[in-house]
Every structure is written in C-alpha cells, then in structure tokens.
Amino acid sequence: MILITGAAGKTGLAVLKALVRRGISVRVLVRRHEQAEKLIREGAAEAVTGDMTAVESYRQAMDGVRSVYHLCPNMHPGETEIGRLAINTACQYRIGHFVYHSVLHPQTEKMPHHWQKMRVEEDLFESGLGFTILQPAPYMQNILASRSSIINEGLFQVPYPGECRFSLLDLEDLGEAAAIVLTESGHKGATYELVGTPALSQAEMTALIGTVLEKDITFEEITIEHWQKDAEKAGLGQYALDTLQKMFLYYAQYGLDGNSFVLRSLIGREPYSLAGFIKREFLEYLENGG
C-alpha cells in the first residue's frame, strides 16, 4: 500500500487517480472527514483523518505501508517541521521509499515556501531513507482561477507583468510521473525537475488562450492590493498572503524557467501542451454548459 499525505487538494487527487489507474492500493491522510469520504469515492482504499503536525497521525497513516508520497498543505507556515515529522516517522516505520513533493528551484530563498522545501530536502538527504524528490513547475491548472473572467469578460488577470515568464506543468503529467516513480524501480536517490512547457510570458499565454478559444483575450496586470482583497475574502491566512506576495514579486523580476527534458524522459512521451490543456479545461467546460 502507498500513502499520500496531505492528499485533499488537487495535487493529491491527481496522484491518487494515477495510482488507482495502475491498480495500486492507496491510503490517504487528510484533515477532515468529508475530504476522506471524497477520496474514498475517487478510489482510495483507506483514509486516515488526522493532523499533519501530530506524530500520532503519521503513525496511524504509515503503519503497514511500503511507500509514502509526502505532500504538505499548500503555503503552510510549518512545512519544514511537518516534513521533518513525516521523515522521522518514516524512518521509525522503515518505509522503503519516501517521495517528496517539492518545487521547481527550491533554492530561491526570496520565496519562503520554496526555501522551506529546500530545508525538507536537506533533512531527507540526511535521513537514510530511500527517497525521490519531485520538483514541479507551476501548474497549468492555476489558470483556472481566471477561467470565469477569461470566458465572460475576455480578461486574463494576474498580479504580475505581461513580460513575466515561467514554465508550466499539467497536473495530469505530475500524477503520471509520481505514479511511475512510486511503482517502478530505479528512482531512489533521484531528484527530478518536472516541467511541461518552455518559459512563456503572460502575454504569450494570453495570446495562446485566445487562439485556442477563437476569442479576443486581453491580458491585465492587477495590483497586489486588488489581489489581496480577493485573497482575504477567500480566507487565506497571513502567512499565505505574505508568501504569495513575495512569490509574485519574484516572478515579476525573475520568472521561473525550467526544461522539459527530465519529464519527457520519465513519462516516455511529450508532456501535455498548454494549448491541449486549454482545449480540455475551457472548450470541454463550455460544451458541458459551464
């Protein structure tokens, strides 16, 4: 059995579905009962409801599993401590393979959530566990936050400039790569950057979205203040607000560029394109009455 920690979000769901397609028995660790019920419906064999800051939750979740896919909740202020707790418990239970979900370029200290992941990677190097580290680029799925404004207003709005460039990754590719690493031999000790596209500017993304949708789409850089008001309404905590603002400032100055060679080699095909993602998540959405 394979354990996915922090499995309730879109990343955990993508990894779960990819493993279930391979016929793998999966246990998930989530915080709330309704999340457990949802993932059981999606194919998880077992669900543990617990607190990722509590050792007892890890002991219950790791008992009897052979491999762990460790996901920390997004933008969690205690990611380093949570990672250390997961690693230490995995050592106690002699977990055979610990796969850590990190981030592309964790070395960037200017983005605190990246830097926390780097600290967890360091702990993993020193743990004695058989490990694999996955470092995914930003998800194409993040564009879906603007789907309503793109479709209804013809606006693609983000809080950084149009010339800001970064590479993207489809969660479908992330799930497949994770399943390969977890179920096939030869990946222990590896660190894989998972990148699906060349670096694209926001202006280039906007143009591509418009081409696929056959619709005039305008890029609009919104202010950090505008973004923060919406984020506060959505219930983001102070650490997440501060960290995301630092991320936006980093993106504006440096972008986040990667190379798809590793992912292509790992999954044995071309990664999914942004155009294909837009067709799937926008055109099919509209065809289904979205």
C-alpha positions in Angstrom: 0.0 0.0 0.0 1.1 3.6 -0.8 0.3 6.5 1.5 -0.4 10.0 0.2 -0.1 12.7 2.9 -1.9 16.0 2.6 -4.0 14.4 -0.1 -7.1 16.5 -0.1 -6.0 19.1 -2.7 -5.8 19.0 -6.5 -2.2 17.6 -6.4 -3.1 14.7 -4.1 -6.1 13.9 -6.2 -4.0 13.8 -9.4 -1.5 11.4 -7.8 -4.3 9.2 -6.3 -6.1 8.9 -9.7 -2.8 8.0 -11.4 -2.1 5.3 -8.9 -5.6 3.9 -8.9 -5.4 3.6 -12.7 -2.4 1.3 -12.1 -4.4 -0.8 -9.7 -2.4 0.3 -6.7 -4.0 0.3 -3.2 -3.7 3.8 -1.7 -4.2 5.2 1.8 -4.7 8.9 2.2 -4.0 11.2 5.1 -6.4 14.2 5.3 -7.6 16.6 7.9 -11.4 16.4 7.6 -13.9 13.6 7.4 -15.6 15.0 4.3 -12.2 15.0 2.5 -11.7 11.4 3.4 -15.1 10.5 2.0 -14.4 12.3 -1.3 -11.1 10.5 -1.8 -12.6 7.1 -1.0 -15.2 7.8 -3.8 -12.2 8.7 -6.0 -10.7 5.3 -5.4 -8.6 5.5 -2.2 -8.7 2.1 -0.4 -8.3 3.7 3.0 -8.4 7.2 4.6 -6.9 8.4 7.8 -8.3 11.6 9.2 -5.7 13.4 11.3 -3.4 16.4 11.9 -0.2 16.7 9.9 1.5 18.4 12.8 0.8 15.4 15.2 3.1 12.4 15.3 0.2 10.1 16.1 -1.5 10.9 12.8 1.7 9.8 10.9 2.0 6.7 13.0 -1.5 5.7 12.1 -1.1 6.6 8.5 2.3 4.9 7.9 1.6 1.6 9.7 1.7 -1.1 7.1 2.6 1.0 4.0 5.6 0.4 1.8 5.9 3.8 0.2 5.0 7.4 1.0 4.2 10.4 -1.2 4.6 13.4 1.1 2.6 16.5 0.2 2.5 19.4 2.7 -0.7 21.6 2.6 -0.1 24.5 0.3 1.6 27.6 1.8 1.7 26.1 5.3 3.9 28.1 7.7 5.2 24.9 9.4 6.2 23.0 6.2 9.8 22.4 7.4 8.6 21.0 10.8 5.8 18.9 9.1 8.4 17.5 6.6 10.8 16.6 9.4 8.0 14.9 11.4 7.0 12.8 8.3 10.6 11.9 7.6 11.3 10.8 11.2 8.1 8.7 11.4 9.0 7.1 8.0 12.4 6.2 9.5 10.7 4.6 12.5 8.4 2.5 10.3 11.2 1.6 7.9 9.4 3.0 4.9 11.0 1.6 1.8 10.5 4.6 -0.5 9.8 8.2 0.5 8.8 10.5 -2.4 8.8 14.2 -1.5 6.7 16.7 -3.4 9.0 19.8 -3.6 9.0 22.6 -6.1 11.0 23.8 -9.1 14.0 25.8 -7.9 13.6 25.4 -4.2 17.0 27.2 -3.8 15.2 30.6 -4.2 15.3 32.0 -0.7 13.3 35.0 -1.7 10.3 32.8 -1.9 9.8 31.4 1.6 7.7 28.4 0.6 10.4 27.3 -1.8 13.1 27.8 0.9 11.1 25.7 3.4 11.0 22.8 0.8 14.8 23.1 0.4 15.2 22.6 4.1 13.0 19.4 3.9 15.1 18.2 1.0 18.2 18.6 3.2 16.6 16.6 6.0 15.7 13.9 3.6 19.3 13.6 2.3 20.4 13.0 5.9 17.6 10.6 6.9 19.0 7.4 5.5 15.6 6.7 3.7 15.4 5.6 0.1 13.9 8.8 -1.4 13.0 10.5 -4.6 12.4 14.3 -4.9 10.0 15.7 -7.4 10.3 19.4 -8.2 7.2 20.5 -10.3 6.8 23.8 -12.2 3.7 25.9 -11.6 0.6 24.1 -12.7 -1.4 24.9 -15.8 -4.5 24.4 -13.5 -3.7 27.7 -11.8 -5.0 29.4 -14.9 -8.5 28.1 -14.0 -8.7 30.7 -11.3 -9.2 33.2 -14.2 -11.5 30.9 -16.2 -14.6 32.9 -15.4 -13.1 36.3 -16.3 -11.5 34.8 -19.5 -14.8 33.4 -20.7 -17.2 36.1 -19.6 -15.0 39.2 -19.8 -12.2 38.3 -22.2 -9.7 39.2 -19.5 -6.7 37.2 -18.2 -5.8 38.8 -14.9 -2.7 38.1 -12.8 -0.7 40.1 -10.3 2.5 40.3 -12.2 3.6 41.9 -15.5 2.8 40.6 -19.0 6.5 40.0 -19.7 6.9 37.7 -16.7 7.9 34.3 -18.0 7.6 30.9 -16.4 7.3 27.3 -17.4 4.2 25.3 -16.7 3.2 21.7 -15.8 -0.1 19.9 -16.4 -1.3 18.1 -13.2 -2.0 15.1 -15.4 1.7 14.8 -16.1 2.6 15.3 -12.5 0.2 12.4 -11.5 1.7 10.1 -14.1 5.3 10.9 -13.1 4.5 10.4 -9.5 2.9 7.0 -10.2 5.9 5.9 -12.3 8.4 6.9 -9.5 6.3 5.2 -6.8 5.6 1.9 -8.7 8.7 1.3 -10.9 12.2 0.6 -9.8 15.3 2.7 -10.4 14.2 6.0 -9.0 15.6 6.0 -5.4 18.2 8.8 -4.9 16.9 10.8 -7.8 15.7 14.5 -7.9 13.5 15.2 -10.9 12.5 18.6 -12.2 9.1 18.3 -13.7 8.5 20.9 -16.4 6.0 20.7 -19.2 6.5 23.8 -21.3 9.2 26.2 -22.3 9.0 29.5 -20.4 6.1 31.6 -21.7 5.3 35.2 -20.9 1.9 36.1 -19.6 1.3 37.9 -22.9 2.2 34.8 -24.8 -0.1 32.7 -22.6 -2.9 35.2 -23.2 -2.4 35.1 -27.0 -2.4 31.3 -26.9 -5.6 31.1 -24.9 -7.3 33.5 -27.3 -6.2 31.4 -30.3 -7.5 28.2 -28.9 -10.8 29.7 -27.8 -11.1 31.8 -31.0 -11.8 34.8 -28.9 -10.1 38.1 -28.2 -8.5 37.8 -24.8 -6.8 40.8 -23.1 -4.0 40.5 -20.5 -4.4 42.7 -17.5 -1.9 43.0 -14.6 -3.9 43.6 -11.4 -2.3 45.3 -8.4 -1.2 43.3 -5.4 -3.8 45.3 -3.4 -6.6 44.1 -5.7 -5.3 40.5 -5.4 -5.0 40.7 -1.7 -8.6 41.9 -1.2 -9.9 38.9 -3.2 -7.5 36.5 -1.3 -8.6 37.8 2.1 -12.2 37.2 1.1 -11.3 33.6 0.1 -9.9 33.1 3.6 -6.2 33.0 3.0 -4.1 33.3 6.2 -1.4 35.9 6.8 1.5 33.6 6.1 0.0 32.6 2.7 -0.8 36.2 1.9 2.7 37.4 2.7 4.4 34.4 1.0 2.3 34.7 -2.2 3.1 38.4 -2.5 6.8 37.6 -2.2 6.3 35.0 -4.9 4.6 37.5 -7.2 7.5 40.0 -6.8 10.0 37.3 -7.5 8.1 36.2 -10.6 7.9 39.8 -11.8 11.7 40.2 -11.6 13.0 36.7 -12.4 10.2 34.5 -13.7 10.6 30.7 -13.2 12.1 28.9 -16.1 12.7 25.2 -16.5 13.4 22.4 -19.0 11.1 19.6 -20.0 13.8 17.0 -20.8 13.6 15.2 -17.5 9.8 14.9 -17.5 9.8 13.7 -21.2 12.4 11.1 -20.3 10.4 10.0 -17.2 7.0 9.6 -18.8 8.2 8.5 -22.2 6.3 11.0 -24.3 5.9 14.7 -24.9 4.4 16.5 -21.9 0.9 17.9 -22.4 0.9 21.3 -24.0 -0.8 24.5 -22.8 -2.9 24.5 -25.9 -4.1 21.0 -25.2 -4.9 22.0 -21.6 -7.0 25.0 -22.7 -8.9 22.8 -25.1 -9.6 20.3 -22.3 -10.4 22.7 -19.5 -12.1 25.5 -21.4 -13.7 24.1 -24.5 -15.0 21.0 -22.9 -16.2 23.1 -19.9 -18.2 25.3 -22.3 -19.5 22.3 -24.2 -20.8 20.9 -20.9 -22.6 24.1 -20.1 -20.1 25.6 -17.8 
